[in-house]
Structure formats: C-alpha cells, structure tokens
Amino acid sequence: MEAERQKALAIAEEERLAEEKRKQEEAERHRLEQERLAEDRRQAEAEKQRQEQAAQAEAERQKALAIAESERLADEQRKEEEAERHRLEQERLAEENRQARAEKLKHEQAAHAEVERQKALALAESQRLAEEKRKQEEAERYSLEQERLAEDRRQAELEKLNQEQVSQAEAERQKAAALAESQRLAEEKSKQEEANRHRLEQEGIAEERRQIQAQKQRQEQAAQAEEAQQKALALAKAEHLAEEKLKQEEAKRLRLEQERLAEERKKVEAEKQRKEKAAQVEAERQKAIAIAEAQRLAEKQRKEEKKERQRLEKQRLAEERKGSPIDSKRKKRWLMLGMICLASIFLMYYTYTSYTYTHISYQEKGKYGIRDADGVDLLPAIYDSIYLQSWGYIVAYKDGAEYRFDKNGQLIEKIEPMPQNAPNDPVLTLNDQASIDKATIEQLLDIIRLQPNHPLIVQLKKQVKVIELKVENDTYQKIKNSKDINVLEGFLIRYPKSVHSMKVKSDLQTLIQILLQQSENILYQTAIQQNSIALLGKYLEKYPKGKYVKEVQNALLDISKTIETTQWTDAVKYNTIDAYQAFILKYPASKYLKQAKNNISSLQSQQAWFKIKNTNDEKAIRDFLKANPNSVFSSEAITILNAMEAGKKKNTSTEMPKKEIPNPTPPTKDEDDKLCLSIVEKINQNYVKIPAGKFVNSINEDVSIGSFSLSKYEFSQAQYMALMGHDANLAYFHKDENQPLESINYYQIKQMLVKLNSQPCSEYTYRLPTLDEWEYAASAGSPDALYAGSNDAAEVAVYFTGKPGTRTTGTKKANAFGLYDMTGNVAEICLYNSQIMRKGGSWREKPGAMKIKNTIPMPAGSADNQTGFRLVREKK
C-alpha cells in the first residue's frame, strides 16, 4: 500500500511538474509572440516614418529645383532685358551724337555766314565763342564717357556678384541634397543590419531553447533540485537577454530620433539661409535696376535741359548781336526754364540749413568755441574768432589761419595766412614751378586774371585744375561713408561732374528710399528739418495731394533762391569770365544777370588793357578807349596817350596841332563837370577828422597814429551806384540804397577806387584804412573799449537777433569820434601789410565775435553779404 501510495504521489508530482512546465512554455510562447507582434508594429511604424521622410525630402528637393529653375529663368530674362536696355541706350546716344553733330554743323555754317558779314571785331568774337563752345562740348563728351565707363564697370561688378551668388546657392543646394541622400542610405543600411542581428539573435535563442528542452527531456530522471536550478538559470538568462535587448532598442530609438531632429533642424536652417540669400540677391537686383533706371532718366533730363539752355543761349546771343532788348515773353520763358530746372530734383542736390539757430558760440579766457543746442561742445574754445555762414559752414580763425568746419564740427578746409613778405598788392608773383606748386587756387586765379601775359600762365591753369581735383578727392574721401543726406547733397552741388558723383548719387538714393518707407508726417518733418531738395521733391512725388504740399513748394522756392545766391557768391569768389558765363547759363533770368554781365565786361576790359598797356601801341590804346569808354582803365589809357603826344611834340621840330583823344560819344565839358561834381558830392559827404594819438593795437604794439579823415558811415549802395552806374549795385540786401554796400571783394574795390581817384573835379584821393587806423578810430583811442562806442553791443551794433540782413547806416549810437556802425551791420575791409583783414563783425554774428580786437584774415577775391568797407579821404 505504501509503495502504491508513493508511486501515485510520484505520478501526481510528475503530472504537476509537467503541467507547470507546459504552462511555463505556454507563457513563454505567448510572451515571445507578443514581443514579435510589438517588433512587427515597431518596424512597420519605422518603415512608415522612413517613407514619409523620404517623400518630404523628395518634395523639398523638387521645390528647391523649381525655385532654382525659376531664378535661372528670371536671371536670364533680366540679362536679356539689360542687354536690350543697353542696346537701346547705345542707339539713343548715337542718335543724340548725330543730332549734336548736325546741330554743331548747322551752327558752324550760320557762324561762318555771320563772320563773312561782320567786321574784324565780330569775327574775333565769333571765333572766341566757337572755341569756348568746342571746349565745353569736349569737356561734356569726356564727362559723359567717364560716366558711361563708370556705369559699365558697376554693371559688370553687379553681374559678376549675381552670378557668384547664384552659383553659391546652387552648390549649397546640391550639397544639401547629397547629404540627405547619403543619410537616408546609411539609415536603411543600419536598419537592415539591425534586422539581421535581431533575426540571428532570435534564431540563436530558439536553438538554445530547443537544446535546453532536449537536455531537460534527457535529464527528466535527474533530481528535482538540479532541474529547478537549471530552470532558474535559464529564466534568469532569458530575462537578462530580454532586458539588454529592450535597452538596446530604446537607445537605438533615441539615437534615431535625435538624428532625425538634427537633420530636420539642418534642413530648416539650410532652407532659411537659401531663402535669405535668394531674397538678398533679388533685392540687390531690383535696387540695381531702380538705380540704373533713375540714372538713365536723370541723364536724359539733363541732356534735354542742356539742349534747351544751349538753344536759349543761342537766341540770347543772336538778340544781343542785333541790339534788341529781351522782351517780356522771352523773360517768361527763361523764368519757366528756371522752374523746370528746380523741378529736376534728381539733378540738383544741395543743402542749405541755417545752423545759427541751433549752434551757440561761447567764450573762455578770451577764446571762442561752438556748442550745439544741447550744450555739447562741437569746437573747443581755442579760436581767436568764430562765425557761422548762412549755408551751414562754421568758420573759425586762429593765428591768422582760416578753418572751415561742417555742421558737425568736422574740419573741411584750412586756409593758411598770406606770407608777411608778400608784395603790397596781395597778388603773388611767381617765377618758377616750385612757387606754382605752393600757391593756392585764389593766388593762381589772381595771377591768371591780373597777369594774363605771365610766361607761366599754362602751368598756372594746370595747377589750378590739379588743386581743384585734389580738393575734390579729399572731400570725397571724407564723405564717402557718410549717412547724412545734407553732406552727400552738398558734395553733389559742389562737384556736379565729379567722377565720384555716381557713387554718391547711389548712396543718396539708398538713404532716400529708406526714408520713403516712413509715414507722410515723418517724411515731411525730415525733409523740412534737413532742408533737402531731394527729399522735398520725393514728398511731392509720393504725396501730390498731401497736406503739406504748399509748405514743401514754398520750401523748394526758398532753397532755389538760396542756391542761386550761393552760386553767385561762388562766381564772385572766382571772379573769372568763365565763372560768370556759367552762372548766366544756369540762371538766365537771375536778379544778378546785369551784374554778371557788367563783371564780364569789366574783366574783358581788364584783360584787354593788360595785353596792350605796356606795348606803346597808340592805335591799340585808342581802339581800347573806343571799345571801352567807361572802363576804370580809361583814365590810365588817356594818361598814356597824353604822354605819347607830349613825347611826339618834344621830338618834332615843327609845331603840330594837338590831337583830340577819340571818344565814340564825347560829352560836353559842362556835362562832364556836372557828372564829376555829382559823383564827388555823393562820395565826399560825412567825413570825420580823426585826431592824432597813440594806442595799443590788437597785437599789443604801441602805435602812433597821425590825423586822418574817415567816413562817418559805411560806404553805401547809393554812393557806389553814383560812381559805377545805377545797374551796378552788388548788394544782396538792397531794400534801401542807404544800406551799406556788401558782396564786394578787394579787387572790385580797387577798380572802384581807380575810377573815383581819377575824377578831375575832386580835390581828394580815397583809400581803404589800415588795420591800425581802423582799430584806433573804432576804439576812439580807449584801450578798454569792447565795441565802437559802448561796452554794450545793443547800443551801437546791428547784430544777429533772428532777423537777417543789413540796416540803413547810422541807426545805432555813434562812438566818441562820431563814427557809426564800426561794430556790426557789415564787417569792414582794411589792410595790414600785404593781407586783407575783416573787422567789426556783421549782422550775422553774436556780440562775442564783434569785439574791436577781433581780426579775421580773408582772401582778396572773397565776397559775401556780411562784409563791406568805409574809406579814408586824403588831400591830393
């Protein structure tokens, strides 16, 4: 019984163990099946993601190819359009050249017919005009050729840049596509290897399990403890392998996810860079097209205006030959031409901003500096005197040198004082090339104007060009990186034909395009604040019915008047025939027209006289008198003729009747006497006897002054017109003819004095005061006087109070010698050795710059609306 029971228990135990083994195997199979299904799902999901990524990459590649193709087509179209525009421009230039040649031929034929009809004088005049026209056309052709070459170079550089950018973008795209393809292949290979490893691992596990099962079947009779131990080891190993597998799969999944995210970020960044480069290339292309089109339109407008000016100049010259006055209809047409020139905002760039209202001069330890409206120092207080010019420059003087600064306090130009050993007349005498190289433009122009027969005249003219080009290039180097519209416009108006003008115009247009993106109010305020004719014109173009149209039009009109005045001031500064003729051509209806013509006539008379004065050619001198009866050199010519006549009488044994000096319209003696008396009476009024005395001058020298007579008032416009003619008034401010004369330079004063001192009915001669005479008269001999007559400038001086312009002479208090306006109204010219000095300050300055001891040197050819003079009278 016991044996059967033990046997039954053993059988039951075997069945239990077999059942447990079966359950364990069933659980193991279920677990393996679940793992297989999970693995299949994971692989399906991975395959789906790979396919989606491949499809997305293919779409991106197709999109990039399409964009590149569209860019290529657009670039080809742009090149074709550019080539077509270039061809049309060449044809247009050829047609214009042909028309210009035809017009020139027609003009030459007309001139030839006129030459045959006119006498010798008309022949000489027409030849001079033809030569000047040829030179002007040659200069214009050279300028156009230079601009065309500069434009071709710029277009070639832009084309090269575009091609390089397109090539670079294509290379980047191909590189990105190759990288994406290599990554996809690497990923597929990695997945395949992982699948193979997984399959081999599963097969190994299955084989191992089969061997374990066979081993268990062979060892079924082994002890239960040994069997349990083997089972535990197998289960532990399986769990370990499963855990390791899960860790490996999780690590692989994270690695793949990180690689995918990195790849997506790289693609996004590459696409962003490609789009930015494409947008930049397109923006540059559009900018280049816009600039080229604007320049083409500006060039076309400039040529049309040039043709119109040439046509009007021909008509004017024809009318002057006929002697007929310009009728009102012609004046209206010239006025309309002036308005058209004003409307050409792409060609006229200039800045005019009065910084007097925003800049403040200050004084420290007897020296002067400049601060802006916020109190920031622009120039330190180290200068002897400072004043602000109406066109925005700051002019300072230190140790006899003149410094010119822009509105930001940046040095533009330094003018050294004239040498103390120069001759009495501030016209330099040159003897060699070394002296020419050291001379300034004004000194060279003085020699060209006053010594036309100088043996170095050709070198002088060349040196003027060299200095002008150097100044132009130096100025460009200072402003080429500027972002200030005023600075760029100022360069263009000063150097309209510069080789740098295309680059400056391009930079200016870029700044203007940025401002055009602002609102109407901001654009208007910026344009008014900067007083820019380009911005004002752009406002009218963008807002033709804007709310500030009237204000902008008024501002443009004011600027045009200012430009005209500034151009006139520059012409007077150069004081050459070419400068005045260029001004007349640009402003044919100017209020300075008569004055410009008078100055041309005076300079022509001057040149003609210098050519013959030392020739002892009696016929040439008589012809000069006949052609220039009112010249300031007439008295000198008459004196020379009388001397020649006296010499003839001396050397002739027989008595010859005295020959009368020819005069085309000889006045009677009574008329001459009346005219002379009226001139002398006008000039000779209101002189004050200045007593002799001693005083300490502005350079701390003890000076003794003898008695002399000085005009009580500054020389007035009425006095100048009485002597030089009613149409000869030079003054900018001419509301009242008793206002002081200004806008006159030293050479014009000399010419006036020649005529004044040659009046036969006058018992006096006249001259400019010396520096010591002026300081002594202004201070009335007092060493402590700040201003002429008071230490309070408001009592004795017309100075800057917000209202521009001079006042009638004698409106303020006189000083102790009875002299008016020695301080203020207009600064006054006086002489110190070989230098021209400016004393007393003007209506434009503040009291600090008007002290008696302030001395400012100035060039002999310089003139402005702030400087005049008064005269010393002496007995003949």
TAGI-V942882 format. One record per helix or strand. SS is the DSSP state (helix for helix, strand for strand). FROM is the first residue (numbers start at 1). LEN is the number of residues. If there is no record, write none. Layout:
((SS FROM LEN) (SS FROM LEN))
This chain:
((helix 2 116) (helix 120 99) (helix 224 99) (helix 328 16) (strand 351 1) (helix 355 3) (strand 359 6) (strand 367 6) (strand 377 7) (strand 385 4) (strand 394 5) (strand 401 5) (strand 411 5) (helix 433 6) (helix 441 10) (helix 457 23) (helix 485 10) (helix 501 16) (helix 520 11) (strand 532 1) (helix 533 10) (helix 549 26) (helix 577 10) (helix 593 20) (helix 618 10) (helix 634 18) (helix 669 15) (strand 687 4) (strand 693 4) (strand 702 4) (strand 708 4) (strand 716 1) (helix 717 8) (helix 726 3) (strand 739 2) (helix 746 12) (strand 764 5) (strand 770 1) (helix 771 9) (helix 793 4) (strand 808 1) (strand 827 6) (strand 835 5) (helix 847 3) (strand 855 3) (strand 867 2) (strand 871 5))
